[in-house]
Amino acid sequence: MAKTRISISLDQEQAARIRRHAERAGMDLSAYLVHAATRQMAETEAIEEQFAGVDSLIAAAEDEAAALPREPEITRDDLTDSERLEVDEALGLVYGAEQTGTRPGRAA
């Protein structure tokens, strides 16, 4: 099998660290880098395979949601006093009592 040469650039400190790890593993630099890259690829592929079903479900749900008609935006003025109080209490739990009624990036 013909081999292909790949050139990489890295900091001297990174290169020295990789060389030390390769030596500790009893491998030359090329074999160590190929082993590390191959192991990373196998791990990534295994993760992708494991989550392929979930990713497919999420994509289908996002497609379904995108096809739904938009709900009208509800403002604070559209709420009853009781509903405003509930919202303020919920925001107080999330953001702390001192920020009740406000959200980050929004004016009170």
HUMO-V61323 format. One record per residue. N is the residue number from 1. RES is the residue in three letters. NEAR is the number of other ideal C-beta (glycine too) atoms within 10 Angstrom. Layout:
n: [N | N]
res: [RES | RES]
near: [NEAR | NEAR]
This chain:
n: [1 | 2 | 3 | 4 | 5 | 6 | 7 | 8 | 9 | 10 | 11 | 12 | 13 | 14 | 15 | 16 | 17 | 18 | 19 | 20 | 21 | 22 | 23 | 24 | 25 | 26 | 27 | 28 | 29 | 30 | 31 | 32 | 33 | 34 | 35 | 36 | 37 | 38 | 39 | 40 | 41 | 42 | 43 | 44 | 45 | 46 | 47 | 48 | 49 | 50 | 51 | 52 | 53 | 54 | 55 | 56 | 57 | 58 | 59 | 60 | 61 | 62 | 63 | 64 | 65 | 66 | 67 | 68 | 69 | 70 | 71 | 72 | 73 | 74 | 75 | 76 | 77 | 78 | 79 | 80 | 81 | 82 | 83 | 84 | 85 | 86 | 87 | 88 | 89 | 90 | 91 | 92 | 93 | 94 | 95 | 96 | 97 | 98 | 99 | 100 | 101 | 102 | 103 | 104 | 105 | 106 | 107 | 108]
res: [MET | ALA | LYS | THR | ARG | ILE | SER | ILE | SER | LEU | ASP | GLN | GLU | GLN | ALA | ALA | ARG | ILE | ARG | ARG | HIS | ALA | GLU | ARG | ALA | GLY | MET | ASP | LEU | SER | ALA | TYR | LEU | VAL | HIS | ALA | ALA | THR | ARG | GLN | MET | ALA | GLU | THR | GLU | ALA | ILE | GLU | GLU | GLN | PHE | ALA | GLY | VAL | ASP | SER | LEU | ILE | ALA | ALA | ALA | GLU | ASP | GLU | ALA | ALA | ALA | LEU | PRO | ARG | GLU | PRO | GLU | ILE | THR | ARG | ASP | ASP | LEU | THR | ASP | SER | GLU | ARG | LEU | GLU | VAL | ASP | GLU | ALA | LEU | GLY | LEU | VAL | TYR | GLY | ALA | GLU | GLN | THR | GLY | THR | ARG | PRO | GLY | ARG | ALA | ALA]
near: [3 | 3 | 6 | 5 | 5 | 9 | 4 | 8 | 6 | 10 | 8 | 7 | 8 | 11 | 13 | 11 | 12 | 16 | 13 | 10 | 13 | 18 | 12 | 9 | 12 | 8 | 15 | 12 | 13 | 12 | 12 | 18 | 15 | 13 | 13 | 15 | 11 | 10 | 10 | 10 | 10 | 10 | 10 | 10 | 10 | 10 | 10 | 10 | 9 | 10 | 11 | 10 | 9 | 9 | 11 | 10 | 10 | 11 | 10 | 10 | 10 | 10 | 9 | 9 | 8 | 7 | 7 | 7 | 5 | 5 | 6 | 7 | 6 | 9 | 7 | 10 | 6 | 10 | 13 | 8 | 7 | 8 | 12 | 14 | 11 | 12 | 14 | 15 | 12 | 11 | 16 | 14 | 10 | 10 | 14 | 9 | 10 | 7 | 13 | 16 | 13 | 13 | 11 | 6 | 5 | 7 | 5 | 7]
